[in-house]
């Protein structure tokens, strides 16, 4: 910005000369120019901030040439569990969805973390182009991808749980209101074996927490760097019983037989540098001891989008392999 001002000043002075009138006019012209550059600079900062917030420093999503594009829709789901709140939901439909009216598809529900929004999967996560590329390469089968918004505002941490406060039954919203709305609106395979629940960070915790509370409703549970112990006691009014009920590492013991009967499959990973790595290790040991089908692996990295973005192809492949396709 300083160099731009210096160049502008020299050009104005050369054009108007060095007389008092010329200098006054030069100052006025330069003031207007300075205001323009300041506004342009501020808008540039805003654009940079918005771009970084959308993409977190990654390139903007780009579909490879020749790859059929999926359809991305934005809908609202009215939720009785949230006192009639209209939640914004993003839906990715496979290419050719409209061309095969008799075909039905499995559904993968994706839950975002805190602080985050549903569209982070589409922007930061590069989800739609990745999904389309995997389909075109024959690495996955067509699915419907659904991304709800798990908060009313940026600063509200819901953990996707049924909180003690009225109108904040986010678990019920996902397991009942959202699933029913998607099954009614789209050509889904309305069966637990064809329904998966996944998410990163808080969303990974929630995928397990909701899945364990509803055995058989989601045949696949994916946790990307999720934690296993309820992290916000205030949501449960510090009730020890509710904290245990909403901690997958404790609740899995109570529902192990139902998970085995439903053939629920748990696929999850964690970065070696993640603060939650210890919780994941203990959860693996419990799943093994309880005989619950699962696959866990470590990845280099920490609790960040770099890891989750890199792992989205593997996450979609795992979903395609473990969801029923009719």
Secondary structure, 3 states (H helix, E strand, C coil): CHHHHHHHHHHHHHHHCCCHHHHHHHHHHHHHHHHHHHHHHHHHHHHHHHHHHHHCCCCCCCCCCCCCCCEEEEEEEEEHHHCCEEEEEEEEECCCHHHCCCCCEEEEEEECCCCCCHHHCCCCCCHHHHHHHHHHCCCCCCEEEEEECCCCCCCCCCCCCECCCCCCEHHHHHHHHHHHHHHHHCCECCCHHHEEEEEECHHHHHHHHHHHHCCCCCCEEEEECCCCCCCCHHHHCCCHHHHHHCCHHHHHHHHHHHHHHHCCEEEEEEECCCCCHHHHHHHHHHHHHHCCCEEEEEECCCCCHHHHHHHHHHHHHHHHHHCCCC
